[in-house]
Amino acid sequence: MKAKSIESVSDILNILSYKLFLENSIDSNFDIQERMSSIVDEINSLIPHCVDEETITKLEFLSEKILLSCCNKLHRRYSNSLLTTSFLLHAVGAKSYEYLRNKSLLTLPSTRYLQQITNGIKQGSTQDYLLARIKDLSKFEKCVIIMADEVYCNKSLQFSNGRLYGGSENGNIVSTMLCFMIRSCCSKYHDIVSMHPLHRIDAEIIFKYFSQVYKLISDVGFAPIAICVDNHPANRSFYLNKQCCGTFNTTANNPNLQLKYLLFLLVDRVHNLKNIYNNFQQKNRFEWKSLRC
């Protein structure tokens, strides 16, 4: 009668002896790559019987991962879908991408390999990209808001693939990025139009790049009806001196003189609330005075 639990040292010795017997009985000619290939073949045989597109995508991803895991890293061949996914992951977060690779959680192409591929790709113009995007939009969805925002960045220079990054047009080190985006008023469509590395920012610079962006999206076929910025001093000066001719107003003349409608001048209220909150945090007190009606 077999014991259900270990009651003596002899039971432990018997277990160790049985384990040693099992290890010695394993076929020495066992080929792990052959076994993995058979597993992949079994997975691929299930794909034609799947109706759900999501399940098919997962099985194809799993099949490729198994093959890559047992393949020499110098002989790996990545599918187009995996390369596309790798580009997206790297674009979302380069550090997270490297973490997945270093921890061997996923078999992904190296960052250098991705850079080599992108260097050989001929990049199209922004106008060609927007023309491709606007094809699926209706007339009302082409009505957009131009949004401008500043993104501060670390002052540094980097040399990669024979090019020097981190310098502005006038030769100074970049300290901020001026970004222009468009968002449809009648749909979820949105896109980044341009990003400009700058050493400093003022109303003249904002107006210069705004004029270029406005002309670009108008030539493509979009209908800008408003501008939206935060309350940065340069943006306020841009509204006051370049759009309102010295007097604040809610609208401005359209840069395209052939169009009769005005441009609405909007201020991002989220930034205003953020600044109010930060001021309260710095003062560490809040005074509420009685209001006269």
Residue frames relative to the residue before (quaternion, step in Angstrom):
aa qw qx qy qz dx dy dz
M 1.0000 0.0000 0.0000 0.0000 0.00 0.00 0.00
K 0.3876 -0.7426 0.4973 0.2258 3.58 -0.76 1.04
A 0.4326 -0.6900 0.5213 0.2551 3.50 -1.06 0.84
K 0.4105 -0.7232 0.5079 0.2247 3.58 -1.02 0.82
S 0.7853 0.1521 -0.0912 0.5932 3.60 1.20 -0.30
I 0.5695 -0.5846 0.4541 0.3573 3.57 -1.27 0.38
E 0.0981 -0.8309 0.5477 0.0035 3.53 -0.66 1.17
S 0.8078 0.1031 -0.0489 0.5783 3.61 1.18 -0.38
V 0.6773 -0.4823 0.3655 0.4183 3.55 -1.33 0.18
S 0.6030 0.5746 -0.3580 0.4220 3.58 1.06 -0.67
D 0.6048 0.5501 -0.3578 0.4513 3.58 1.08 -0.63
I 0.6403 0.5164 -0.3201 0.4700 3.59 1.02 -0.79
L 0.6494 0.5167 -0.3124 0.4623 3.58 0.99 -0.85
N 0.6408 0.5221 -0.3239 0.4603 3.57 1.00 -0.76
I 0.6428 0.5193 -0.3187 0.4643 3.58 1.03 -0.82
L 0.6644 0.4974 -0.3032 0.4683 3.58 0.95 -0.87
S 0.6382 0.5206 -0.3268 0.4635 3.58 1.02 -0.75
Y 0.6539 0.5070 -0.3084 0.4694 3.57 1.00 -0.83
K 0.6310 0.5240 -0.3278 0.4689 3.59 1.04 -0.77
L 0.6532 0.5063 -0.3123 0.4685 3.59 0.98 -0.85
F 0.6242 0.5400 -0.3295 0.4585 3.57 1.07 -0.72
L 0.6586 0.5098 -0.3073 0.4604 3.56 0.99 -0.86
E 0.6536 0.5159 -0.3162 0.4546 3.58 0.97 -0.82
N 0.6896 0.4771 -0.2802 0.4672 3.58 0.99 -0.82
S 0.6688 0.5211 -0.3006 0.4368 3.54 1.18 -0.53
I 0.4956 0.6581 -0.4312 0.3680 3.58 1.29 -0.14
D 0.5243 -0.6517 0.4533 0.3080 3.53 -0.95 0.88
S 0.3962 -0.7396 0.4974 0.2205 3.56 -0.71 1.09
N 0.6645 0.4991 -0.3003 0.4682 3.58 1.20 -0.37
F 0.3370 0.7612 -0.4895 0.2596 3.56 1.29 0.27
D 0.1456 -0.7951 0.5872 0.0424 3.61 -0.71 1.11
I 0.3359 -0.7770 0.4972 0.1902 3.56 -0.41 1.23
Q 0.6334 0.5304 -0.3467 0.4441 3.61 1.01 -0.70
E 0.6356 0.5167 -0.3266 0.4716 3.56 1.04 -0.75
R 0.6512 0.5079 -0.3127 0.4693 3.56 1.00 -0.82
M 0.6531 0.5048 -0.3131 0.4698 3.60 1.00 -0.83
S 0.6305 0.5348 -0.3310 0.4549 3.58 1.03 -0.75
S 0.6458 0.5116 -0.3215 0.4668 3.56 1.02 -0.76
I 0.6228 0.5257 -0.3377 0.4709 3.59 1.10 -0.70
V 0.6436 0.5169 -0.3152 0.4683 3.57 1.01 -0.85
D 0.6410 0.5193 -0.3230 0.4637 3.58 0.97 -0.80
E 0.6397 0.5198 -0.3213 0.4663 3.56 1.04 -0.76
I 0.6497 0.5033 -0.3167 0.4737 3.59 1.01 -0.81
N 0.6688 0.5047 -0.3003 0.4558 3.59 0.93 -0.90
S 0.6268 0.5359 -0.3425 0.4502 3.58 1.09 -0.57
L 0.6429 0.5247 -0.3242 0.4542 3.60 1.20 -0.44
I 0.5588 0.6561 -0.3829 0.3325 3.58 1.13 -0.64
P 0.6757 0.4929 -0.3339 0.4347 3.69 0.78 -0.80
H 0.6834 0.4870 -0.2890 0.4608 3.59 1.17 -0.48
C 0.5804 0.5823 -0.3740 0.4291 3.59 1.28 -0.07
V 0.2875 -0.7600 0.5643 0.1460 3.55 -1.01 0.88
D 0.6582 0.5131 -0.3012 0.4613 3.56 1.05 -0.80
E 0.4417 -0.7103 0.4885 0.2485 3.59 -0.76 1.07
E 0.6248 0.5474 -0.3413 0.4398 3.58 1.04 -0.71
T 0.6552 0.5045 -0.3087 0.4700 3.59 0.99 -0.83
I 0.6307 0.5319 -0.3327 0.4568 3.59 1.01 -0.79
T 0.6518 0.5179 -0.3127 0.4574 3.58 0.96 -0.87
K 0.6636 0.5045 -0.3045 0.4608 3.56 0.97 -0.83
L 0.6608 0.5034 -0.3099 0.4625 3.59 0.96 -0.83
E 0.6458 0.5075 -0.3230 0.4701 3.59 0.99 -0.79
F 0.6411 0.5173 -0.3178 0.4695 3.57 1.02 -0.81
L 0.6627 0.5052 -0.2977 0.4658 3.58 0.96 -0.91
S 0.6389 0.5362 -0.3233 0.4470 3.58 0.97 -0.83
E 0.6861 0.4722 -0.2892 0.4719 3.57 0.89 -0.90
K 0.6293 0.5423 -0.3396 0.4412 3.59 1.00 -0.75
I 0.6496 0.5139 -0.3229 0.4579 3.60 0.98 -0.80
L 0.6646 0.4987 -0.3103 0.4618 3.59 0.93 -0.83
L 0.6793 0.4915 -0.2938 0.4590 3.57 0.95 -0.86
S 0.6297 0.5680 -0.3398 0.4066 3.59 1.06 -0.70
C 0.7564 0.3426 -0.1965 0.5214 3.60 1.09 -0.63
C 0.5724 0.5810 -0.3773 0.4387 3.56 1.27 0.28
N 0.5629 -0.5853 0.4605 0.3586 3.56 -1.13 0.65
K 0.5243 -0.6802 0.4102 0.3069 3.57 -0.83 0.98
L 0.6385 0.5245 -0.3299 0.4564 3.60 1.19 -0.45
H 0.7357 0.3914 -0.2127 0.5102 3.58 1.25 -0.37
R 0.3997 0.7336 -0.4692 0.2861 3.59 1.20 0.28
R 0.1032 -0.7635 0.6361 0.0420 3.53 -1.12 0.80
Y 0.2020 -0.8117 0.5429 0.0747 3.55 -0.55 1.19
S 0.4669 -0.6733 0.5012 0.2782 3.55 -1.06 0.79
N 0.6542 -0.5209 0.3745 0.4005 3.56 -1.27 0.38
S 0.6500 0.5204 -0.3241 0.4490 3.58 0.99 -0.79
L 0.6583 0.4971 -0.3128 0.4708 3.59 1.00 -0.78
L 0.6348 0.5188 -0.3327 0.4660 3.60 1.01 -0.74
T 0.6402 0.5169 -0.3226 0.4679 3.57 1.01 -0.80
T 0.6534 0.5019 -0.3043 0.4781 3.57 0.97 -0.86
S 0.6404 0.5287 -0.3227 0.4542 3.58 1.01 -0.80
F 0.6303 0.5269 -0.3299 0.4651 3.58 1.00 -0.81
L 0.6700 0.4997 -0.2995 0.4600 3.59 0.93 -0.91
L 0.6491 0.5122 -0.3169 0.4647 3.58 0.96 -0.84
H 0.6715 0.4946 -0.2947 0.4666 3.57 0.94 -0.89
A 0.6451 0.5209 -0.3217 0.4572 3.58 1.06 -0.72
V 0.6464 0.5181 -0.3184 0.4608 3.59 1.05 -0.75
G 0.7921 -0.1749 0.1369 0.5686 3.59 0.91 -0.88
A 0.3214 -0.7777 0.5083 0.1830 3.57 -0.37 1.23
K 0.6603 0.5108 -0.3134 0.4528 3.59 0.99 -0.79
S 0.6388 0.5091 -0.3228 0.4780 3.58 1.02 -0.75
Y 0.6203 0.5437 -0.3330 0.4568 3.57 1.06 -0.75
E 0.6798 0.4770 -0.2884 0.4766 3.59 0.92 -0.91
Y 0.6064 0.5539 -0.3569 0.4451 3.59 1.09 -0.65
L 0.6505 0.5106 -0.3140 0.4664 3.59 0.95 -0.85
R 0.6739 0.4863 -0.2974 0.4700 3.58 1.00 -0.77
N 0.6956 0.4929 -0.2881 0.4362 3.57 0.84 -0.97
K 0.6992 0.4417 -0.2595 0.4987 3.58 1.11 -0.68
S 0.3899 -0.7473 0.4534 0.2897 3.61 1.33 0.02
L 0.3016 0.7577 -0.5199 0.2545 3.56 1.08 0.73
L 0.7787 0.0501 -0.0224 0.6250 3.55 1.16 -0.68
T 0.3781 -0.6948 0.5591 0.2484 3.57 -1.09 0.71
L 0.1010 0.8138 -0.5523 0.1498 3.53 -0.16 1.36
P 0.5658 -0.5856 0.4424 0.3758 3.61 -1.14 0.48
S 0.5641 -0.6171 0.4319 0.3383 3.55 -1.13 0.64
T 0.6379 -0.5288 0.3972 0.3946 3.55 -1.27 0.39
R 0.6314 0.5321 -0.3343 0.4544 3.57 1.02 -0.76
Y 0.6362 0.5240 -0.3315 0.4591 3.59 1.01 -0.76
L 0.6414 0.5144 -0.3189 0.4714 3.59 1.02 -0.80
Q 0.6494 0.5128 -0.3163 0.4640 3.58 1.01 -0.79
Q 0.6322 0.5327 -0.3349 0.4520 3.59 1.01 -0.76
I 0.6534 0.5070 -0.3168 0.4645 3.57 1.01 -0.78
T 0.6890 0.4888 -0.2897 0.4499 3.59 0.87 -0.93
N 0.6083 0.5610 -0.3601 0.4307 3.60 1.08 -0.61
G 0.7060 0.4537 -0.2650 0.4749 3.57 1.12 -0.57
I 0.5898 0.5696 -0.3662 0.4400 3.58 1.28 -0.06
K 0.3555 -0.7251 0.5507 0.2112 3.54 -0.84 0.97
Q 0.2839 -0.7877 0.5283 0.1410 3.54 -0.57 1.19
G 0.3721 -0.7260 0.5377 0.2130 3.55 -0.94 0.93
S 0.6089 -0.5624 0.4119 0.3785 3.54 -1.27 0.23
T 0.6407 -0.5169 0.4025 0.4005 3.54 -1.30 0.34
Q 0.6267 0.5484 -0.3358 0.4401 3.56 1.05 -0.75
D 0.6435 0.5090 -0.3222 0.4722 3.61 0.97 -0.80
Y 0.6439 0.5237 -0.3215 0.4559 3.57 0.99 -0.81
L 0.6905 0.4729 -0.2866 0.4663 3.60 0.87 -0.94
L 0.6086 0.5449 -0.3522 0.4569 3.59 1.10 -0.64
A 0.6541 0.4957 -0.3119 0.4787 3.57 1.05 -0.71
R 0.6794 0.4978 -0.2903 0.4543 3.59 1.03 -0.72
I 0.6861 0.5157 -0.2966 0.4187 3.58 0.99 -0.79
K 0.4953 0.6919 -0.4171 0.3194 3.61 1.21 -0.36
D 0.7405 0.4210 -0.2247 0.4732 3.58 1.02 -0.79
L 0.5898 0.5862 -0.3657 0.4179 3.61 1.26 0.06
S 0.4331 -0.6785 0.5302 0.2663 3.53 -1.12 0.73
K 0.7246 -0.4261 0.3026 0.4492 3.58 -1.30 0.07
F 0.6968 0.4655 -0.2831 0.4665 3.59 0.89 -0.87
E 0.6486 0.5276 -0.3195 0.4459 3.58 1.07 -0.68
K 0.6037 0.5617 -0.3548 0.4406 3.60 1.23 -0.28
C 0.5303 0.5858 -0.4225 0.4439 3.59 1.26 -0.05
V 0.0054 0.8459 -0.5269 0.0824 3.58 -0.39 1.23
I 0.3447 -0.6719 0.6121 0.2346 3.50 -1.44 0.30
I 0.3029 -0.7285 0.5858 0.1853 3.58 -0.94 0.91
M 0.0758 -0.8017 0.5928 0.0062 3.57 -0.67 1.12
A 0.0952 -0.7833 0.6137 0.0280 3.56 -0.96 0.94
D 0.0654 0.7930 -0.6006 0.0779 3.55 -0.97 0.86
E 0.3408 -0.7219 0.5682 0.1996 3.54 -1.22 0.61
V 0.1080 -0.7716 0.6255 0.0420 3.55 -1.00 0.90
Y 0.2735 -0.7778 0.5462 0.1482 3.54 -0.54 1.18
C 0.0999 -0.8063 0.5830 0.0098 3.56 -0.98 0.89
N 0.6144 -0.5609 0.4166 0.3664 3.53 -1.29 0.40
K 0.4142 -0.7087 0.5149 0.2471 3.56 -0.92 0.91
S 0.3549 0.7111 -0.5346 0.2873 3.55 -0.35 1.25
L 0.2906 -0.7243 0.5985 0.1807 3.53 -1.32 0.44
Q 0.0626 -0.7930 0.6059 0.0092 3.57 -0.98 0.88
F 0.1990 -0.7616 0.6082 0.1025 3.53 -1.03 0.89
S 0.1511 0.7896 -0.5712 0.1655 3.58 -0.56 1.19
N 0.8594 0.0071 -0.0422 0.5095 3.55 -0.97 1.00
G 0.7270 -0.4633 0.2405 0.4461 3.55 0.94 0.91
R 0.6854 0.4364 -0.2861 0.5079 3.59 1.26 0.16
L 0.3396 -0.7301 0.5642 0.1825 3.55 -1.18 0.71
Y 0.1132 -0.8067 0.5799 0.0138 3.56 -0.69 1.14
G 0.6732 0.5046 -0.3697 0.3943 3.55 -1.14 0.70
G 0.6417 0.5114 -0.3283 0.4679 3.58 1.27 0.06
S 0.4058 -0.7028 0.5311 0.2438 3.58 -1.12 0.68
E 0.7318 -0.4325 0.2937 0.4372 3.58 -1.30 0.05
N 0.7278 0.4204 -0.2456 0.4830 3.59 1.04 -0.72
G 0.6462 -0.5709 0.3095 0.4010 3.59 1.23 0.28
N 0.5688 0.5877 -0.3913 0.4218 3.62 1.24 -0.06
I 0.5817 -0.5716 0.4420 0.3734 3.56 -1.28 0.36
V 0.4843 -0.6879 0.4663 0.2736 3.56 -0.90 0.97
S 0.1031 -0.7971 0.5935 0.0420 3.56 -0.99 0.90
T 0.7978 0.0956 -0.0578 0.5925 3.60 1.22 -0.32
M 0.2619 -0.7323 0.6071 0.1629 3.55 -1.28 0.52
L 0.2206 -0.7553 0.6048 0.1229 3.54 -0.85 1.01
C 0.0883 -0.8275 0.5544 -0.0143 3.57 -0.46 1.26
F 0.1295 -0.7655 0.6268 0.0661 3.56 -1.05 0.86
M 0.0379 -0.7933 0.6066 -0.0349 3.54 -0.87 1.07
I 0.1943 -0.7418 0.6213 0.1613 3.55 -1.29 0.30
R 0.0558 -0.7755 0.6287 0.0151 3.55 -1.13 0.76
S 0.4528 -0.6950 0.4944 0.2599 3.53 -0.92 0.98
C 0.4354 -0.7008 0.5046 0.2543 3.56 -1.07 0.76
C 0.7745 0.3496 -0.1613 0.5019 3.60 1.18 -0.51
S 0.7674 0.2208 -0.1697 0.5775 3.61 1.21 0.25
K 0.6323 -0.5418 0.4038 0.3789 3.55 -1.34 -0.05
Y 0.4157 0.7330 -0.4620 0.2765 3.59 1.24 0.01
H 0.1680 0.7516 -0.6284 0.1097 3.57 -1.05 0.83
D 0.0104 -0.7947 0.6060 -0.0324 3.55 -1.15 0.66
I 0.3978 -0.6481 0.5858 0.2803 3.52 -1.31 0.44
V 0.2820 -0.7856 0.5328 0.1395 3.57 -0.74 1.08
S 0.8027 -0.1441 0.1326 0.5633 3.61 0.80 -0.92
M 0.1320 -0.7465 0.6467 0.0842 3.52 -1.34 0.50
H 0.1022 -0.8223 0.5598 -0.0047 3.56 -0.72 1.13
P 0.2892 -0.7570 0.5586 0.1768 3.62 -0.60 1.09
L 0.0226 -0.8243 0.5628 -0.0568 3.56 -0.74 1.09
H 0.4337 -0.6615 0.5485 0.2710 3.51 -1.29 0.50
R 0.7714 -0.0208 0.0209 0.6357 3.56 1.14 -0.69
I 0.2290 -0.7754 0.5760 0.1208 3.56 -1.25 0.35
D 0.1004 0.7710 -0.6240 0.0780 3.55 -1.04 0.84
A 0.7464 -0.4195 0.2721 0.4392 3.57 -1.31 0.04
E 0.6256 0.5505 -0.3399 0.4360 3.59 1.02 -0.76
I 0.6741 0.4901 -0.2921 0.4692 3.57 0.94 -0.92
I 0.6440 0.5160 -0.3259 0.4613 3.59 0.95 -0.84
F 0.6656 0.5012 -0.3041 0.4619 3.58 0.93 -0.89
K 0.6162 0.5591 -0.3432 0.4358 3.59 1.02 -0.78
Y 0.7451 0.3920 -0.2302 0.4880 3.59 0.75 -1.03
F 0.5832 0.5648 -0.3798 0.4434 3.60 1.12 -0.54
S 0.6417 0.5279 -0.3239 0.4524 3.59 0.97 -0.84
Q 0.6506 0.5096 -0.3149 0.4667 3.58 1.03 -0.80
V 0.6664 0.5008 -0.2985 0.4647 3.57 0.96 -0.90
Y 0.6432 0.5269 -0.3296 0.4473 3.58 0.93 -0.86
K 0.6678 0.4960 -0.3030 0.4650 3.59 0.90 -0.91
L 0.6424 0.5441 -0.3230 0.4324 3.59 0.98 -0.87
I 0.7401 0.4145 -0.2492 0.4673 3.57 0.67 -1.07
S 0.6062 0.5379 -0.3604 0.4618 3.62 1.15 -0.50
D 0.6526 0.5047 -0.3137 0.4701 3.58 0.99 -0.81
V 0.6309 0.5338 -0.3370 0.4510 3.59 1.08 -0.65
G 0.6096 -0.5626 0.3615 0.4256 3.58 1.04 -0.75
F 0.4918 0.6406 -0.4451 0.3868 3.58 1.24 0.09
A 0.2769 -0.7418 0.5888 0.1625 3.55 -1.29 0.49
P 0.1720 -0.8036 0.5612 0.0987 3.64 -0.06 1.23
I 0.0892 -0.8162 0.5702 0.0254 3.56 -0.83 1.01
A 0.8069 0.1131 -0.0568 0.5770 3.61 1.22 -0.21
I 0.2483 -0.7105 0.6358 0.1714 3.52 -1.38 0.37
C 0.0651 -0.7962 0.6013 0.0172 3.58 -0.98 0.83
V 0.0762 0.7751 -0.6202 0.0936 3.58 -0.80 1.10
D 0.4918 -0.6109 0.5022 0.3643 3.56 -1.31 0.08
N 0.6390 -0.5663 0.3688 0.3673 3.59 -1.27 -0.01
H 0.1893 0.7721 -0.5690 0.2106 3.58 1.00 0.82
P 0.5977 -0.5959 0.3846 0.3738 3.65 -0.95 0.75
A 0.6446 0.5164 -0.3292 0.4577 3.60 0.99 -0.76
N 0.6537 0.5045 -0.3135 0.4689 3.60 1.04 -0.75
R 0.6342 0.5164 -0.3332 0.4691 3.59 1.02 -0.76
S 0.6524 0.4971 -0.3096 0.4812 3.57 1.01 -0.79
F 0.6082 0.5535 -0.3390 0.4570 3.59 1.11 -0.70
Y 0.6626 0.4823 -0.2953 0.4910 3.59 0.97 -0.85
L 0.7179 0.4854 -0.2657 0.4224 3.57 0.76 -1.08
N 0.8092 0.3253 -0.1459 0.4670 3.58 0.68 -1.10
K 0.7637 0.3806 -0.2042 0.4798 3.61 1.07 -0.67
Q 0.7659 0.3354 -0.1924 0.5136 3.60 1.14 -0.50
C 0.7952 0.3182 -0.1466 0.4949 3.59 0.97 -0.83
C 0.4075 -0.7514 0.4478 0.2622 3.62 1.26 0.13
G 0.7911 -0.3545 0.1623 0.4713 3.57 0.90 0.97
T 0.7530 0.2824 -0.1830 0.5655 3.63 1.22 -0.22
F 0.4508 -0.7058 0.4748 0.2705 3.55 -0.71 1.09
N 0.0629 0.7767 -0.6224 0.0737 3.54 -1.02 0.90
T 0.5416 -0.6341 0.4450 0.3265 3.56 -1.24 0.32
T 0.7641 0.2385 -0.1508 0.5802 3.58 1.27 -0.25
A 0.1510 -0.7653 0.6180 0.0977 3.54 -1.33 0.32
N 0.6141 -0.5468 0.4130 0.3915 3.55 -1.22 0.42
N 0.5037 -0.6526 0.4804 0.2993 3.54 -1.09 0.77
P 0.4959 -0.6669 0.4593 0.3136 3.64 -0.84 0.90
N 0.6664 0.4230 -0.2872 0.5426 3.57 1.18 -0.55
L 0.3204 -0.8000 0.4780 0.1700 3.56 -0.23 1.29
Q 0.5991 0.5779 -0.3616 0.4199 3.60 1.19 -0.39
L 0.6585 0.4638 -0.3016 0.5102 3.58 1.26 -0.37
K 0.3731 -0.7718 0.4810 0.1839 3.56 -0.81 1.04
Y 0.6395 0.5461 -0.3540 0.4093 3.62 1.08 -0.52
L 0.4761 -0.6774 0.4964 0.2608 3.54 -1.23 0.63
L 0.4332 -0.6491 0.5499 0.2976 3.55 -1.33 0.20
F 0.3495 -0.7239 0.5567 0.2093 3.57 -0.89 0.95
L 0.2561 -0.7603 0.5824 0.1314 3.57 -0.98 0.91
L 0.0526 -0.8253 0.5613 -0.0334 3.56 -0.37 1.28
V 0.2024 -0.7378 0.6305 0.1312 3.54 -1.27 0.58
D 0.4613 -0.7002 0.4732 0.2702 3.56 -0.74 1.07
R 0.3290 -0.7862 0.4921 0.1776 3.58 -0.39 1.25
V 0.5567 0.6086 -0.4008 0.3988 3.61 1.14 -0.51
H 0.6567 0.4971 -0.3121 0.4736 3.59 0.98 -0.80
N 0.6257 0.5387 -0.3409 0.4497 3.59 1.03 -0.71
L 0.6665 0.4863 -0.2963 0.4812 3.57 0.94 -0.90
K 0.6225 0.5384 -0.3381 0.4565 3.58 1.05 -0.73
N 0.6692 0.4955 -0.3039 0.4629 3.58 0.93 -0.86
I 0.6282 0.5232 -0.3343 0.4689 3.58 1.03 -0.76
Y 0.6539 0.5106 -0.3065 0.4667 3.56 0.97 -0.90
N 0.6617 0.5021 -0.3141 0.4598 3.61 0.92 -0.87
N 0.6316 0.5248 -0.3385 0.4594 3.59 1.03 -0.70
F 0.6315 0.5154 -0.3286 0.4771 3.58 1.03 -0.76
Q 0.6520 0.5203 -0.3149 0.4527 3.59 0.99 -0.82
Q 0.6790 0.4869 -0.2969 0.4623 3.58 0.97 -0.78
K 0.6886 0.4731 -0.2856 0.4695 3.61 0.98 -0.79
N 0.2170 -0.8136 0.5068 0.1850 3.60 1.16 -0.64
R 0.7325 0.2955 -0.2585 0.5561 3.58 1.07 0.62
F 0.1500 -0.7736 0.6096 0.0858 3.54 -1.23 0.46
E 0.1209 -0.7995 0.5874 0.0331 3.58 -0.71 1.13
W 0.1119 -0.7890 0.6033 0.0318 3.54 -0.80 1.07
K 0.1247 -0.8033 0.5814 0.0352 3.54 -0.44 1.23
S 0.5709 -0.6074 0.4238 0.3543 3.53 -1.09 0.73
L 0.3355 -0.7458 0.5498 0.1699 3.52 -1.02 0.89
R 0.3172 -0.7389 0.5637 0.1888 3.54 -0.97 0.84
C 0.2612 -0.7744 0.5612 0.1311 3.53 -0.88 1.00
